[in-house]
């Protein structure tokens, strides 16, 4: 079966750095997405990785290793507004998005 | 950027009634739209994929006669929950892509703001 694993919940301090990991086992791979979802709202796009390596976009960076079936989302200079769930999703060989259950990130002052 | 409008954002209805949720792409033509359901503290569950002008493709376990999907134009898809029951209470989210089938990467899917359905 297809599976996306990410931690259920993480806690970090304002101003610090946090890394949210995602491992996947899917039938084929056509890219990995990270989305941010605030409580009661729809997900918003953060990043897309299809090649190995690090993609940096402001305070957020996303890393992919296809051989290891692994990705992480790195958030720097954490702000209180970063408190949200972060969803990892993989596009499989049929171009269907497989979603992880999300990681709830709690930021403390 | 691409915008998807979803309406209503919240709806409360009595058991046995039907509820229609609309999903509109405002500044692009959405060849394909996706409908998801999300229960509290759980991930998005794809319910169905709709392509303009053709029948929707439902995921396993989703009753097509209960969740009616109509994608009549390139900017509008509707989800109708027929004879709603309390167990249908959930957060329903639509998303749209302007590319059928093959995705190209960044901003592939634009999500609507979601509709929270409460069935009494």
Interface residues (C-beta under 8 A of the other chain):
Chain A: X30 X31 X33 X40 X41 X42 X43 X44 X45 X48 X50 X87 X91 X95 X96 X97 X99 X100 X101 X102 X104
Chain B: X6 X41 X42 X43 X44 X45 X46 X91 X93 X95 X101 X102 X103 X105 X106 X107 X108 X109 X110 X111 X112 X113 X114 X116
